[in-house]
Amino acid sequence: MTVNPTDVLLVIDVQPDFLPGGPLAVAEGDQIIPLINRLGQRFQEVVLTQDWHPPMHISFASTHGKQPFSDTVEAAYGTQSLWPDHTLQDSPGAAVAPALHLPHAGLIVRKGFRRDVDSYSAFLENDHRTPTGLGGYLRERNLNRLFLCGLAWDYCVGFSALDASSLGFETVVIEDAVRGIDPKAMEAMTTRWQDAGIRHIHSGDLLG
């Protein structure tokens, strides 16, 4: 598969708090970083996202005195899963992972910085109404095919892919450059991708 000048590598949430040893670690999340670095060399256009939460964020179990992973709360936009405190603004765990080497990235999109709404997608917050501005950036620059990688398959990568497709972008997931949290949720997300016409490929299709 040929990478074109109007293609974008969209790297989702490769941050220390989501890597092994972090409070919301994705298994083997660190193992995809060398591959993402190699992929980045093929793309003129690279965009990164950062989860970027304030203290007492709605997604933190500690905010509600509840248990992470198992408990939920009802937000104005629906049921909110609860997680350990993670990616606190300006903390080392919220930084771009030091091993990620994509110096030519033209944009870093921060999401989840509003206390009362979570944001899995790179395009829309979880209310499905509030845009991050990424769609406008891509359109203004005539960038129309997105290749997604990063963390995690069943959450931020998954919902970013769905929103990208619904906004009219040709959307491709590089499956071996993504890791997930829950196998059942990953399977369900993959079905949603298929229903939306989202392709998923192997990195070898790009790297040869």
Backbone hydrogen bonds in HBPLUS format (Angstrom, degrees):
<---DONOR---> <-ACCEPTOR-->    atom                        ^
c    i                          cat <-CA-CA->   ^        H-A-AA   ^      H-
h    n   atom  resd res      DA  || num        DHA   H-A  angle D-A-AA Bond
n    s   type  num  typ     dist DA aas  dist angle  dist       angle   num
A0007-ASP N   A0004-ASN O   3.02 MM   3  5.32 161.2  2.06 118.5 119.3     1
A0144-ASN N   A0006-THR O   3.11 MM 138  6.12 132.0  2.35 146.0 158.3     2
A0008-VAL N   A0145-ARG O   2.88 MM 137  6.28 147.1  1.99 160.4 169.5     3
A0147-PHE N   A0008-VAL O   2.81 MM 139  6.06 161.1  1.84 170.5 176.8     4
A0009-LEU N   A0045-GLU O   3.01 MM  36  6.43 162.2  2.04 150.1 153.1     5
A0047-VAL N   A0009-LEU O   2.95 MM  38  6.29 163.9  1.98 157.5 159.7     6
A0010-LEU N   A0147-PHE O   2.82 MM 137  5.89 164.0  1.85 148.6 154.2     7
A0149-CYS N   A0010-LEU O   3.07 MM 139  6.40 148.5  2.18 163.4 161.2     8
A0011-VAL N   A0047-VAL O   2.84 MM  36  6.19 165.8  1.86 167.8 168.9     9
A0049-THR N   A0011-VAL O   2.94 MM  38  6.37 138.2  2.12 168.8 166.6    10
A0012-ILE N   A0149-CYS O   2.87 MM 137  6.16 175.2  1.87 152.2 152.9    11
A0151-LEU N   A0012-ILE O   2.88 MM 139  5.68 167.7  1.89 149.7 150.3    12
A0015-GLN N   A0013-ASP O   3.07 MM   2  5.52 119.9  2.45 106.7  90.3    13
A0097-ALA N   A0014-VAL O   2.97 MM  83  5.86 168.5  1.99 148.6 144.9    14
A0018-PHE N   A0015-GLN O   2.90 MM   3  5.63 157.3  1.95 126.5 133.5    15
A0019-LEU N   A0016-PRO O   3.02 MM   3  5.05 163.5  2.05 108.7 113.9    16
A0017-ASP N   A0093-GLY O   3.09 MM  76  4.59 158.4  2.14 131.4 125.5    17
A0024-LEU N   A0017-ASP O   3.16 MM   7  5.89 154.1  2.23 160.9 166.6    18
A0026-VAL N   A0018-PHE O   2.84 MM   8  5.57 156.9  1.89 132.5 130.5    19
A0022-GLY N   A0019-LEU O   2.81 MM   3  5.54 156.2  1.87 154.7 158.5    20
A0029-GLY N   A0026-VAL O   2.89 MM   3  5.24 146.6  2.00 145.0 139.8    21
A0031-GLN N   A0028-GLU O   2.98 MM   3  5.30 141.8  2.13 107.2 118.3    22
A0033-ILE N   A0030-ASP O   3.30 MM   3  5.68 159.2  2.34 109.5 115.5    23
A0036-ILE N   A0032-ILE O   2.93 MM   4  6.20 158.1  1.98 156.3 163.1    24
A0037-ASN N   A0033-ILE O   2.93 MM   4  6.20 158.4  1.98 156.5 162.3    25
A0038-ARG N   A0034-PRO O   3.05 MM   4  6.34 151.8  2.13 142.3 149.4    26
A0039-LEU N   A0035-LEU O   2.86 MM   4  6.17 161.7  1.90 154.0 159.3    27
A0040-GLY N   A0036-ILE O   2.85 MM   4  6.02 155.1  1.91 149.3 156.1    28
A0041-GLN N   A0038-ARG O   3.15 MM   3  5.47 139.8  2.32 103.6 113.9    29
A0042-ARG N   A0039-LEU O   2.89 MM   3  5.50 156.7  1.94 118.6 126.0    30
A0043-PHE N   A0040-GLY O   3.26 MM   3  5.39 154.1  2.33 103.6 110.9    31
A0106-GLY N   A0046-VAL O   2.96 MM  60  6.07 142.8  2.10 157.8 161.9    32
A0048-LEU N   A0107-LEU O   2.96 MM  59  6.34 167.5  1.98 158.9 161.3    33
A0109-VAL N   A0048-LEU O   2.81 MM  61  6.23 163.3  1.83 154.3 155.7    34
A0050-GLN N   A0109-VAL O   2.84 MM  59  6.17 152.3  1.92 152.6 153.6    35
A0111-LYS N   A0050-GLN O   2.96 MM  61  6.28 158.2  2.00 163.3 165.7    36
A0052-TRP N   A0111-LYS O   2.89 MM  59  5.73 147.5  2.00 172.0 170.8    37
A0053-HIS N   A0087-THR O   2.87 MM  34  5.87 149.0  1.97 154.0 158.9    38
A0089-GLN N   A0053-HIS O   2.79 MM  36  5.47 152.4  1.86 155.4 153.1    39
A0060-PHE N   A0057-HIS O   3.04 MM   3  5.56 165.7  2.06 118.7 123.3    40
A0058-ILE N   A0115-ARG O   2.97 MM  57  5.96 148.8  2.07 158.4 165.2    41
A0083-TRP N   A0059-SER O   2.79 MM  24  5.99 164.7  1.81 167.5 172.1    42
A0063-THR N   A0060-PHE O   3.10 MM   3  5.40 140.1  2.27 104.6 115.0    43
A0061-ALA N   A0083-TRP O   2.88 MM  22  5.49 165.6  1.90 151.1 152.2    44
A0064-HIS N   A0061-ALA O   3.06 MM   3  5.55 142.1  2.21 110.9 120.4    45
A0066-LYS N   A0061-ALA O   3.03 MM   5  4.97 170.9  2.04 142.4 140.3    46
A0065-GLY N   A0062-SER O   3.41 MM   3  4.95 156.4  2.47  92.0  98.7    47
A0071-ASP N   A0067-GLN O   3.25 MM   4  5.49 154.3  2.32 143.6 148.9    48
A0069-PHE N   A0082-LEU O   2.82 MM  13  5.79 163.9  1.85 149.8 149.1    49
A0073-VAL N   A0080-GLN O   3.06 MM   7  5.31 153.0  2.14 141.9 150.2    50
A0080-GLN N   A0073-VAL O   2.74 MM   7  5.31 177.1  1.74 171.0 171.8    51
A0075-ALA N   A0078-GLY O   2.75 MM   3  5.10 165.3  1.77 150.8 150.4    52
A0078-GLY N   A0075-ALA O   3.03 MM   3  5.10 168.1  2.05 109.2 112.9    53
A0091-SER N   A0088-LEU O   2.93 MM   3  5.49 155.6  1.99 145.2 144.0    54
A0094-ALA N   A0091-SER O   3.04 MM   3  5.41 154.2  2.11 111.6 119.4    55
A0095-ALA N   A0092-PRO O   3.26 MM   3  5.39 156.9  2.32 103.7 110.5    56
A0100-LEU N   A0097-ALA O   2.91 MM   3  5.47 157.5  1.96 119.8 127.2    57
A0105-ALA N   A0102-LEU O   3.05 MM   3  5.74 163.1  2.08 126.8 127.5    58
A0117-VAL N   A0114-ARG O   3.45 MM   3  5.87 176.0  2.45 116.4 117.3    59
A0126-ASN N   A0118-ASP O   2.86 MM   8  5.56 171.0  1.87 148.3 147.5    60
A0132-THR N   A0123-PHE O   2.92 MM   9  5.27 153.4  1.99 134.5 135.0    61
A0125-GLU N   A0130-THR O   2.90 MM   5  5.48 160.8  1.94 155.7 161.7    62
A0128-HIS N   A0125-GLU O   2.77 MM   3  5.62 162.1  1.80 130.1 134.9    63
A0137-TYR N   A0133-GLY O   3.11 MM   4  6.37 158.2  2.16 150.9 157.2    64
A0138-LEU N   A0134-LEU O   3.00 MM   4  6.25 165.8  2.02 158.9 161.2    65
A0139-ARG N   A0135-GLY O   3.01 MM   4  6.21 164.1  2.04 149.9 154.6    66
A0140-GLU N   A0136-GLY O   2.92 MM   4  5.98 165.1  1.94 151.2 155.5    67
A0141-ARG N   A0137-TYR O   3.24 MM   4  6.38 139.3  2.41 139.3 149.1    68
A0141-ARG N   A0138-LEU O   3.22 MM   3  5.28 129.8  2.49  94.7 107.7    69
A0143-LEU N   A0138-LEU O   2.93 MM   5  5.06 178.3  1.93 151.1 150.6    70
A0142-ASN N   A0139-ARG O   2.97 MM   3  4.88 162.4  2.00 105.2 110.2    71
A0170-GLU N   A0144-ASN O   3.12 MM  26  6.34 152.3  2.20 171.8 164.0    72
A0146-LEU N   A0170-GLU O   2.84 MM  24  6.21 165.8  1.86 170.5 170.6    73
A0172-VAL N   A0146-LEU O   2.85 MM  26  6.07 153.1  1.92 162.4 171.3    74
A0148-LEU N   A0172-VAL O   2.81 MM  24  6.25 160.3  1.85 158.8 164.4    75
A0174-ILE N   A0148-LEU O   2.98 MM  26  6.00 177.7  1.98 163.4 163.9    76
A0150-GLY N   A0177-ALA O   2.88 MM  27  6.23 166.0  1.90 147.7 151.6    77
A0155-TYR N   A0152-ALA O   3.11 MM   3  5.39 156.4  2.17 110.6 118.0    78
A0157-VAL N   A0152-ALA O   2.98 MM   5  5.37 149.1  2.08 133.1 138.9    79
A0153-TRP N   A0179-ARG O   2.81 MM  26  5.59 154.7  1.87 122.3 131.0    80
A0159-PHE N   A0155-TYR O   2.84 MM   4  5.97 173.6  1.85 165.4 166.0    81
A0160-SER N   A0156-CYS O   3.10 MM   4  5.91 147.2  2.21 131.0 140.4    82
A0161-ALA N   A0157-VAL O   2.95 MM   4  6.15 156.9  2.01 151.3 156.9    83
A0162-LEU N   A0158-GLY O   3.12 MM   4  6.41 159.5  2.16 146.3 151.7    84
A0163-ASP N   A0159-PHE O   2.98 MM   4  6.10 164.0  2.00 146.5 150.7    85
A0164-ALA N   A0160-SER O   2.86 MM   4  5.98 157.7  1.91 147.1 154.1    86
A0165-SER N   A0161-ALA O   3.02 MM   4  6.19 163.2  2.05 150.0 153.9    87
A0166-SER N   A0162-LEU O   2.98 MM   4  6.20 159.4  2.02 146.2 152.3    88
A0167-LEU N   A0163-ASP O   2.94 MM   4  6.09 136.4  2.14 144.0 154.9    89
A0167-LEU N   A0164-ALA O   3.24 MM   3  5.18 131.4  2.49  93.0 105.7    90
A0169-PHE N   A0164-ALA O   3.06 MM   5  5.50 158.6  2.11 157.4 150.6    91
A0168-GLY N   A0165-SER O   2.98 MM   3  5.21 159.5  2.02 108.4 114.0    92
A0199-ARG N   A0171-THR O   3.33 MM  28  6.64 145.9  2.46 162.4 155.1    93
A0173-VAL N   A0199-ARG O   2.84 MM  26  6.25 158.8  1.88 145.6 151.7    94
A0201-ILE N   A0173-VAL O   2.84 MM  28  6.24 148.8  1.93 156.3 166.7    95
A0177-ALA N   A0174-ILE O   2.93 MM   3  5.50 157.6  1.98 121.1 128.5    96
A0175-GLU N   A0201-ILE O   2.85 MM  26  5.90 136.9  2.03 160.6 172.2    97
A0178-VAL N   A0175-GLU O   3.37 MM   3  5.39 145.5  2.49 111.2 109.1    98
A0186-MET N   A0182-ASP O   2.82 MM   4  6.04 151.7  1.90 158.0 167.6    99
A0187-GLU N   A0183-PRO O   2.95 MM   4  6.15 155.7  2.01 144.9 150.8   100
A0188-ALA N   A0184-LYS O   2.98 MM   4  6.26 157.1  2.04 145.8 152.1   101
A0189-MET N   A0185-ALA O   2.91 MM   4  6.09 155.1  1.97 144.1 150.9   102
A0190-THR N   A0186-MET O   2.89 MM   4  6.13 156.1  1.95 148.5 155.0   103
A0191-THR N   A0187-GLU O   3.08 MM   4  6.37 151.8  2.16 145.4 152.2   104
A0192-ARG N   A0188-ALA O   3.12 MM   4  6.45 151.2  2.21 143.0 150.7   105
A0193-TRP N   A0189-MET O   2.91 MM   4  6.28 150.4  2.00 150.1 158.7   106
A0194-GLN N   A0190-THR O   2.97 MM   4  6.27 160.9  2.01 149.1 153.9   107
A0195-ASP N   A0191-THR O   2.94 MM   4  6.20 158.7  1.99 149.2 155.0   108
A0196-ALA N   A0192-ARG O   3.03 MM   4  6.20 138.8  2.21 139.4 150.1   109
A0196-ALA N   A0193-TRP O   3.03 MM   3  5.06 125.3  2.34  95.0 109.8   110
A0198-ILE N   A0193-TRP O   2.88 MM   5  4.96 164.7  1.90 148.6 144.8   111
A0197-GLY N   A0194-GLN O   3.11 MM   3  5.10 158.0  2.16 102.0 108.8   112
A0205-ASP N   A0202-HIS O   2.90 MM   3  5.65 156.5  1.96 120.6 127.2   113
A0206-LEU N   A0203-SER O   2.85 MM   3  5.43 153.2  1.92 116.1 124.6   114
A0207-LEU N   A0203-SER O   2.88 MM   4  6.10 160.5  1.92 153.0 159.7   115
A0208-GLY N   A0204-GLY O   2.85 MM   4  4.90 146.1  1.96 124.6 130.8   116
